[in-house]
């Protein structure tokens, strides 16, 4: 039963207000401190709700519109765990972005975060759709505002994908409302889905980067600025994870989709040469872990998916912060050109290693206390699913836990040298992110306390610690043996975006060539038949004008002139003549009426 809480101020309003204000603030006020206010409000709101929520749902804001009750904000334990990490990460990202000299990107980031928080609290599909689109617009602007040709192209493709996903969601909610009369954003019972729920699920899957709808992520994230990629990696896909957990938990096909994402994207992350593109692929793989847990749908699996989403936002955001600092300093993110940066950038290297330890699932770091819960639930559900997630965990260790930090920070053959110092705001944000990763590993109970269901899981058992250490050790050894096989290569790897391009070109040819053929035939027919007919019509019109219209007009003018002459002749000015004429006319009219049969 939902209760209603009054006096609530939606945290999205602060972000949206900041997004509206910042474009007009340049040169007028010191706008940088303002970017910290909305994240602090979001953190305070999340803490306040944690103490105010007493089970069930709390309706925080609603309105009546066209006979429908729209729930603009509602909170429960599922939405609250995502709200906590979104608020915390928005604060760290805002500190990281204080190096920006212009307010354009912070404004886009505020729009992006405001939309994401709105999605978390939305209680109906219409409200969800509005905030969903605001999230897409903000994230697209974050890519475009890097202002490079590659960023413009990647942002355009990104926007097309998200428009497509938004349309699927829109069509689904309209059909759902028509069929059920309800806009409520609630859980869908597992089993065969109606068409409208399929469309909604497909719209969510686009934002979750489900393979093969994933290429927008690996295409766009590396093209954003350093701060842009930090925001993108934290909010876009995790918003999709939340809505899938809200609506489709227990839908078993999600386990297959999650396993495919873990394996497919994990392999790509292992061989990619661009550091941020490798991190982007690992983002897809880690979202696969979460989707697998949502598909299993048990309380333990959902707890694991939510906990891993929390930890992933923290450590993947830290990874993008560290790599962004490297790019800011050296001007490149190509791993074959980097190496040996640990001496020149020790804090950046240390912070990245904290994130690497988290994604590798090492004890005392966040990933160990969250990922293991998801794997345990998946293994209990299906042995093959558990094995797929174990292989995905190994791929994560190899790709971004060992290979990337080695090539960027420790390999002796690097060519790039730091050309600019890392701003202090970046260092402060990275240090904060590293502390979060460490805190999640040392004090997992704090996270477990805000998960949707009661947690009955002990991460620190002798076997789980030993298993984690063995898996990490095997990953290090495997990389040292096979590092020549996965050495960075020049250029870019072919992925499904190449297939999208090929399909687009084929579609263009299939459509344009027949249309061109038909257009050519029509042009010839028009030239030989239509134009000749038009000339005949023109000649007929000219003859009709001369022989018909002109004759009638000229004849009427002649008759009017003659009649006028006769009338003028009749005007003698003598009264006797007029009276005689009137009498004769009256007699004639009377005779005509009398004699009419």
ChimeraX attribute file (.defattr): number of C-alpha atoms within 10 A of each C-alpha:
attribute: neighborCount
match mode: 1-to-1
recipient: residues
	/A:1	6
	/A:2	13
	/A:3	11
	/A:4	12
	/A:5	13
	/A:6	9
	/A:7	7
	/A:8	13
	/A:9	13
	/A:10	19
	/A:11	25
	/A:12	25
	/A:13	16
	/A:14	21
	/A:15	28
	/A:16	21
	/A:17	15
	/A:18	25
	/A:19	25
	/A:20	15
	/A:21	15
	/A:22	22
	/A:23	16
	/A:24	13
	/A:25	15
	/A:26	15
	/A:27	8
	/A:28	7
	/A:29	10
	/A:30	9
	/A:31	21
	/A:32	21
	/A:33	10
	/A:34	14
	/A:35	25
	/A:36	19
	/A:37	15
	/A:38	25
	/A:39	28
	/A:40	17
	/A:41	19
	/A:42	25
	/A:43	21
	/A:44	15
	/A:45	18
	/A:46	23
	/A:47	15
	/A:48	11
	/A:49	19
	/A:50	18
	/A:51	8
	/A:52	11
	/A:53	15
	/A:54	11
	/A:55	12
	/A:56	11
	/A:57	17
	/A:58	20
	/A:59	20
	/A:60	21
	/A:61	20
	/A:62	16
	/A:63	9
	/A:64	9
	/A:65	8
	/A:66	6
	/A:67	6
	/A:68	12
	/A:69	15
	/A:70	20
	/A:71	23
	/A:72	21
	/A:73	24
	/A:74	23
	/A:75	23
	/A:76	19
	/A:77	21
	/A:78	21
	/A:79	23
	/A:80	22
	/A:81	25
	/A:82	27
	/A:83	26
	/A:84	22
	/A:85	22
	/A:86	27
	/A:87	24
	/A:88	22
	/A:89	28
	/A:90	27
	/A:91	23
	/A:92	27
	/A:93	28
	/A:94	28
	/A:95	24
	/A:96	23
	/A:97	25
	/A:98	22
	/A:99	15
	/A:100	12
	/A:101	12
	/A:102	16
	/A:103	20
	/A:104	17
	/A:105	26
	/A:106	27
	/A:107	23
	/A:108	30
	/A:109	33
	/A:110	29
	/A:111	29
	/A:112	31
	/A:113	32
	/A:114	30
	/A:115	30
	/A:116	29
	/A:117	27
	/A:118	27
	/A:119	29
	/A:120	26
	/A:121	27
	/A:122	29
	/A:123	25
	/A:124	22
	/A:125	27
	/A:126	20
	/A:127	20
	/A:128	24
	/A:129	20
	/A:130	16
	/A:131	25
	/A:132	30
	/A:133	20
	/A:134	22
	/A:135	27
	/A:136	24
	/A:137	19
	/A:138	24
	/A:139	32
	/A:140	28
	/A:141	23
	/A:142	31
	/A:143	30
	/A:144	23
	/A:145	17
	/A:146	19
	/A:147	13
	/A:148	14
	/A:149	11
	/A:150	17
	/A:151	23
	/A:152	20
	/A:153	16
	/A:154	24
	/A:155	26
	/A:156	18
	/A:157	19
	/A:158	22
	/A:159	20
	/A:160	14
	/A:161	21
	/A:162	24
	/A:163	17
	/A:164	16
	/A:165	24
	/A:166	23
	/A:167	17
	/A:168	20
	/A:169	25
	/A:170	20
	/A:171	17
	/A:172	23
	/A:173	24
	/A:174	16
	/A:175	17
	/A:176	21
	/A:177	15
	/A:178	12
	/A:179	11
	/A:180	9
	/A:181	11
	/A:182	15
	/A:183	20
	/A:184	20
	/A:185	18
	/A:186	13
	/A:187	14
	/A:188	14
	/A:189	12
	/A:190	14
	/A:191	9
	/A:192	9
	/A:193	13
	/A:194	12
	/A:195	13
	/A:196	21
	/A:197	20
	/A:198	15
	/A:199	22
	/A:200	24
	/A:201	20
	/A:202	20
	/A:203	24
	/A:204	26
	/A:205	24
	/A:206	24
	/A:207	25
	/A:208	25
	/A:209	24
	/A:210	23
	/A:211	20
	/A:212	17
	/A:213	18
	/A:214	22
	/A:215	23
	/A:216	22
	/A:217	25
	/A:218	25
	/A:219	22
	/A:220	29
	/A:221	29
	/A:222	25
	/A:223	25
	/A:224	30
	/A:225	21
	/A:226	24
	/A:227	26
	/A:228	29
	/A:229	24
	/A:230	30
	/A:231	29
	/A:232	26
	/A:233	22
	/A:234	27
	/A:235	25
	/A:236	22
	/A:237	24
	/A:238	24
	/A:239	25
	/A:240	24
	/A:241	24
	/A:242	25
	/A:243	24
	/A:244	24
	/A:245	24
	/A:246	17
	/A:247	20
	/A:248	22
	/A:249	25
	/A:250	24
	/A:251	22
	/A:252	18
	/A:253	12
	/A:254	24
	/A:255	25
	/A:256	16
	/A:257	19
	/A:258	28
	/A:259	25
	/A:260	23
	/A:261	30
	/A:262	32
	/A:263	21
	/A:264	19
	/A:265	25
	/A:266	30
	/A:267	20
	/A:268	23
	/A:269	29
	/A:270	25
	/A:271	17
	/A:272	26
	/A:273	25
	/A:274	24
	/A:275	28
	/A:276	28
	/A:277	23
	/A:278	24
	/A:279	29
	/A:280	28
	/A:281	31
	/A:282	29
	/A:283	26
	/A:284	28
	/A:285	32
	/A:286	28
	/A:287	27
	/A:288	33
	/A:289	31
	/A:290	32
	/A:291	37
	/A:292	36
	/A:293	34
	/A:294	33
	/A:295	27
	/A:296	26
	/A:297	25
	/A:298	17
	/A:299	19
	/A:300	23
	/A:301	27
	/A:302	28
	/A:303	28
	/A:304	32
	/A:305	34
	/A:306	30
	/A:307	29
	/A:308	27
	/A:309	27
	/A:310	25
	/A:311	28
	/A:312	28
	/A:313	26
	/A:314	28
	/A:315	30
	/A:316	26
	/A:317	25
	/A:318	32
	/A:319	31
	/A:320	29
	/A:321	30
	/A:322	28
	/A:323	25
	/A:324	28
	/A:325	25
	/A:326	28
	/A:327	21
	/A:328	19
	/A:329	18
	/A:330	20
	/A:331	15
	/A:332	18
	/A:333	22
	/A:334	21
	/A:335	28
	/A:336	21
	/A:337	18
	/A:338	26
	/A:339	21
	/A:340	20
	/A:341	24
	/A:342	17
	/A:343	10
	/A:344	13
	/A:345	18
	/A:346	12
	/A:347	17
	/A:348	25
	/A:349	22
	/A:350	18
	/A:351	25
	/A:352	29
	/A:353	22
	/A:354	27
	/A:355	34
	/A:356	27
	/A:357	25
	/A:358	31
	/A:359	29
	/A:360	29
	/A:361	29
	/A:362	24
	/A:363	21
	/A:364	21
	/A:365	29
	/A:366	34
	/A:367	30
	/A:368	27
	/A:369	31
	/A:370	28
	/A:371	28
	/A:372	22
	/A:373	24
	/A:374	28
	/A:375	24
	/A:376	18
	/A:377	24
	/A:378	29
	/A:379	16
	/A:380	12
	/A:381	17
	/A:382	12
	/A:383	10
	/A:384	12
	/A:385	22
	/A:386	20
	/A:387	15
	/A:388	21
	/A:389	29
	/A:390	21
	/A:391	17
	/A:392	26
	/A:393	28
	/A:394	23
	/A:395	25
	/A:396	32
	/A:397	29
	/A:398	27
	/A:399	28
	/A:400	28
	/A:401	25
	/A:402	24
	/A:403	25
	/A:404	28
	/A:405	25
	/A:406	18
	/A:407	24
	/A:408	25
	/A:409	25
	/A:410	17
	/A:411	18
	/A:412	13
	/A:413	12
	/A:414	17
	/A:415	12
	/A:416	21
	/A:417	17
	/A:418	16
	/A:419	10
	/A:420	13
	/A:421	13
	/A:422	21
	/A:423	15
	/A:424	13
	/A:425	17
	/A:426	25
	/A:427	19
	/A:428	15
	/A:429	24
	/A:430	31
	/A:431	20
	/A:432	20
	/A:433	28
	/A:434	24
	/A:435	17
	/A:436	22
	/A:437	28
	/A:438	22
	/A:439	16
	/A:440	25
	/A:441	25
	/A:442	16
	/A:443	14
	/A:444	20
	/A:445	13
	/A:446	11
	/A:447	20
	/A:448	22
	/A:449	14
	/A:450	20
	/A:451	23
	/A:452	21
	/A:453	15
	/A:454	12
	/A:455	16
	/A:456	9
	/A:457	14
	/A:458	12
	/A:459	18
	/A:460	14
	/A:461	10
	/A:462	8
	/A:463	10
	/A:464	16
	/A:465	17
	/A:466	14
	/A:467	14
	/A:468	19
	/A:469	16
	/A:470	13
	/A:471	20
	/A:472	23
	/A:473	13
	/A:474	15
	/A:475	23
	/A:476	17
	/A:477	14
	/A:478	14
	/A:479	19
	/A:480	13
	/A:481	10
	/A:482	10
	/A:483	13
	/A:484	9
	/A:485	9
	/A:486	15
	/A:487	16
	/A:488	20
	/A:489	14
	/A:490	12
	/A:491	10
	/A:492	10
	/A:493	12
	/A:494	9
	/A:495	14
	/A:496	14
	/A:497	17
	/A:498	12
	/A:499	12
	/A:500	14
	/A:501	11
	/A:502	12
	/A:503	12
	/A:504	12
	/A:505	12
	/A:506	12
	/A:507	11
	/A:508	11
	/A:509	13
	/A:510	11
	/A:511	11
	/A:512	12
	/A:513	11
	/A:514	11
	/A:515	12
	/A:516	12
	/A:517	11
	/A:518	12
	/A:519	12
	/A:520	12
	/A:521	12
	/A:522	13
	/A:523	13
	/A:524	13
	/A:525	12
	/A:526	14
	/A:527	12
	/A:528	11
	/A:529	11
	/A:530	14
	/A:531	13
	/A:532	12
	/A:533	13
	/A:534	12
	/A:535	11
	/A:536	12
	/A:537	12
	/A:538	12
	/A:539	12
	/A:540	12
	/A:541	13
	/A:542	13
	/A:543	13
	/A:544	13
	/A:545	13
	/A:546	12
	/A:547	11
	/A:548	13
	/A:549	13
	/A:550	13
	/A:551	13
	/A:552	13
	/A:553	11
	/A:554	12
	/A:555	12
	/A:556	12
	/A:557	12
	/A:558	12
	/A:559	12
	/A:560	12
	/A:561	12
	/A:562	12
	/A:563	12
	/A:564	12
	/A:565	11
	/A:566	11
	/A:567	11
	/A:568	10
	/A:569	9
	/A:570	12
	/A:571	10
	/A:572	11
	/A:573	8
	/A:574	8
	/A:575	9
	/A:576	10
	/A:577	12
	/A:578	14
	/A:579	11
	/A:580	11
	/A:581	12
	/A:582	12
	/A:583	10
	/A:584	11
	/A:585	12
	/A:586	12
	/A:587	10
	/A:588	12
	/A:589	10
	/A:590	11
	/A:591	11
	/A:592	11
	/A:593	9
	/A:594	9
	/A:595	7
	/A:596	7
	/A:597	5
